Amino acid sequence: MSSPAPATVSVRSLLRRFRRNRRGAAAVEFALIAPLFFVLLFAIIEAAIVFFAGQLLEQGTADSARLMMTHQAQDSGMDETAFKTNLCDRIKVLFNCSSNLANLTVDVKVFTPGTAITITDPIVAGSLTGPFSYSLPPSGSPNTIVVRAFYKWPLFVTGLGFNLANLNGSQRLLAATAAFHVEP
């Protein structure tokens, strides 16, 4: 029968050698930290892209609304589809609206002088809800025109615990508004 003493000594020396050996420690530490690092990195990138897309939509809406302010939309009889196409041409760098204008929602309302302008929240229970209308202002009127554009932006990192979504289906509603008086 063998003595348990040599087995204990060899286990102790094996544990000491294991504690002293540092080869591969960086790889193990990276494997533990890497998933968190990449989730955070992708969340930051997605948030930056969403904010950049929102700015692009805001600028495109202002530029397209300028067509109404300067009578170009009224003089050419621009309908809602033509307005959406014009807006989409300005933002198609980041937005997928060229093949499907339904991704883009436009709301153009005319308010007479002295009327209170009310802008309602278009999100109800996680869905984009209207009523949305498109009405061109008459030329030379002192009316206030409010142009709003909406786009449902798809999100990808929301499944990892970082959630920018304000619509159902992991989507963020990007909105832009332009308000102005028509030039005489």
C-alpha positions as CSV (number, residue, x, y, z in Angstrom):
1,M,0.0,0.0,0.0
2,S,1.4,3.4,-0.9
3,S,1.6,6.4,1.4
4,P,-0.7,9.4,0.8
5,A,2.2,11.8,1.6
6,P,3.8,11.7,-1.8
7,A,0.5,12.3,-3.5
8,T,-0.2,15.3,-1.3
9,V,3.2,16.8,-2.0
10,S,2.8,16.4,-5.7
11,V,-0.6,18.0,-5.7
12,R,0.7,20.9,-3.7
13,S,3.7,21.4,-6.0
14,L,1.4,21.1,-9.0
15,L,-0.9,23.9,-7.6
16,R,2.2,26.1,-6.8
17,R,3.5,25.6,-10.3
18,F,0.0,26.4,-11.8
19,R,-0.2,29.6,-9.7
20,R,3.2,30.8,-10.8
21,N,2.7,30.0,-14.5
22,R,1.5,33.2,-16.3
23,R,1.5,31.9,-19.9
24,G,-1.9,32.4,-21.5
25,A,-3.3,34.6,-18.7
26,A,-3.8,37.5,-21.1
27,A,-5.8,35.3,-23.5
28,V,-8.0,34.1,-20.7
29,E,-8.6,37.6,-19.4
30,F,-9.4,38.8,-22.9
31,A,-11.8,36.0,-23.4
32,L,-13.7,37.0,-20.3
33,I,-13.8,40.7,-21.1
34,A,-14.1,40.6,-24.9
35,P,-17.9,40.0,-25.1
36,L,-18.6,43.0,-22.8
37,F,-16.2,45.1,-24.8
38,F,-17.7,44.3,-28.2
39,V,-21.3,44.8,-26.9
40,L,-20.4,48.2,-25.6
41,L,-18.5,49.1,-28.8
42,F,-21.4,48.1,-31.1
43,A,-23.9,49.9,-28.9
44,I,-21.8,53.1,-29.1
45,I,-21.5,52.7,-32.9
46,E,-25.2,52.1,-33.3
47,A,-26.1,55.1,-31.1
48,A,-23.8,57.3,-33.2
49,I,-25.3,56.1,-36.5
50,V,-28.9,56.7,-35.2
51,F,-28.0,60.3,-34.1
52,F,-26.2,60.9,-37.4
53,A,-29.2,59.6,-39.3
54,G,-31.5,61.8,-37.3
55,Q,-29.4,64.9,-38.2
56,L,-29.5,63.9,-41.9
57,L,-33.3,63.5,-41.8
58,E,-33.6,66.9,-40.1
59,Q,-31.5,68.6,-42.8
60,G,-33.3,66.8,-45.6
61,T,-36.7,67.8,-44.2
62,A,-35.6,71.4,-43.9
63,D,-34.3,71.5,-47.4
64,S,-37.4,69.8,-48.9
65,A,-39.7,72.1,-46.8
66,R,-37.9,75.1,-48.3
67,L,-39.6,74.1,-51.6
68,M,-42.9,75.0,-50.0
69,M,-41.6,78.1,-48.4
70,T,-40.4,79.5,-51.7
71,H,-43.5,78.5,-53.7
72,Q,-41.7,75.9,-55.8
73,A,-43.8,73.1,-54.5
74,Q,-47.1,75.0,-55.1
75,D,-46.1,76.2,-58.6
76,S,-45.2,72.7,-59.7
77,G,-48.3,71.1,-58.0
78,M,-46.0,68.8,-55.9
79,D,-48.1,66.0,-54.4
80,E,-47.2,63.8,-51.4
81,T,-45.4,61.2,-53.5
82,A,-43.3,63.8,-55.2
83,F,-42.4,65.5,-51.9
84,K,-41.4,62.1,-50.4
85,T,-39.3,61.4,-53.5
86,N,-37.6,64.7,-53.2
87,L,-36.9,64.1,-49.5
88,C,-35.7,60.6,-50.1
89,D,-33.3,61.8,-52.8
90,R,-31.7,64.1,-50.1
91,I,-31.4,61.4,-47.4
92,K,-30.8,58.2,-49.4
93,V,-27.1,58.0,-48.3
94,L,-28.3,56.4,-45.0
95,F,-31.9,55.7,-45.5
96,N,-33.6,52.8,-47.4
97,C,-36.5,54.7,-49.0
98,S,-35.7,54.7,-52.7
99,S,-37.3,51.4,-53.4
100,N,-40.1,51.8,-50.9
101,L,-41.5,55.3,-50.1
102,A,-43.8,53.7,-47.4
103,N,-40.7,53.7,-45.1
104,L,-41.0,57.5,-45.0
105,T,-44.1,59.2,-43.5
106,V,-44.7,62.9,-44.1
107,D,-47.1,65.2,-42.3
108,V,-47.7,68.7,-43.8
109,K,-50.2,70.9,-42.0
110,V,-51.3,74.5,-42.5
111,F,-52.3,76.7,-39.6
112,T,-54.0,80.0,-40.0
113,P,-52.7,83.0,-38.1
114,G,-53.8,83.1,-34.5
115,T,-54.4,79.3,-34.4
116,A,-52.6,77.4,-31.7
117,I,-50.2,74.9,-33.3
118,T,-50.4,71.5,-31.7
119,I,-47.9,68.8,-32.5
120,T,-49.0,65.5,-31.1
121,D,-46.8,62.6,-30.2
122,P,-46.9,60.2,-33.2
123,I,-46.1,57.1,-31.0
124,V,-48.9,55.4,-29.2
125,A,-48.3,52.0,-27.5
126,G,-45.1,51.5,-29.5
127,S,-46.7,52.2,-33.0
128,L,-46.6,55.1,-35.3
129,T,-50.1,56.5,-35.5
130,G,-51.7,59.4,-37.4
131,P,-53.7,61.1,-38.6
132,F,-51.1,62.4,-41.1
133,S,-52.1,64.8,-43.9
134,Y,-50.5,66.5,-46.8
135,S,-51.8,69.9,-47.7
136,L,-49.9,72.5,-49.7
137,P,-50.2,76.1,-48.4
138,P,-51.8,78.6,-50.8
139,S,-49.3,81.1,-52.3
140,G,-49.1,84.4,-50.5
141,S,-51.0,83.3,-47.5
142,P,-49.8,84.4,-44.0
143,N,-50.3,80.8,-42.7
144,T,-47.8,78.8,-40.7
145,I,-46.8,75.5,-42.2
146,V,-45.5,72.6,-40.2
147,V,-43.7,69.8,-42.1
148,R,-42.9,66.6,-40.2
149,A,-41.1,63.6,-41.5
150,F,-40.8,60.2,-39.8
151,Y,-38.7,57.2,-40.6
152,K,-38.7,53.8,-38.8
153,W,-35.0,53.0,-38.2
154,P,-34.1,49.4,-37.6
155,L,-31.9,48.6,-34.6
156,F,-29.6,45.6,-34.2
157,V,-27.9,45.8,-30.8
158,T,-31.1,45.9,-28.8
159,G,-31.0,42.2,-28.3
160,L,-27.8,42.6,-26.3
161,G,-29.4,44.7,-23.5
162,F,-28.8,48.2,-25.0
163,N,-32.2,49.4,-26.2
164,L,-32.8,52.7,-28.1
165,A,-36.1,51.4,-29.5
166,N,-39.2,53.5,-29.0
167,L,-41.3,51.4,-31.5
168,N,-42.3,47.8,-31.4
169,G,-40.0,45.4,-33.4
170,S,-36.7,46.9,-32.3
171,Q,-37.1,50.1,-34.3
172,R,-36.4,53.8,-33.4
173,L,-38.7,56.5,-34.8
174,L,-36.6,59.2,-36.3
175,A,-38.5,62.5,-36.6
176,A,-37.8,65.9,-38.1
177,T,-39.8,69.1,-38.1
178,A,-39.7,72.3,-40.1
179,A,-42.0,75.2,-39.4
180,F,-42.2,78.4,-41.4
181,H,-44.3,81.1,-43.1
182,V,-44.7,81.0,-46.8
183,E,-42.9,83.8,-48.6
184,P,-45.1,86.4,-50.2
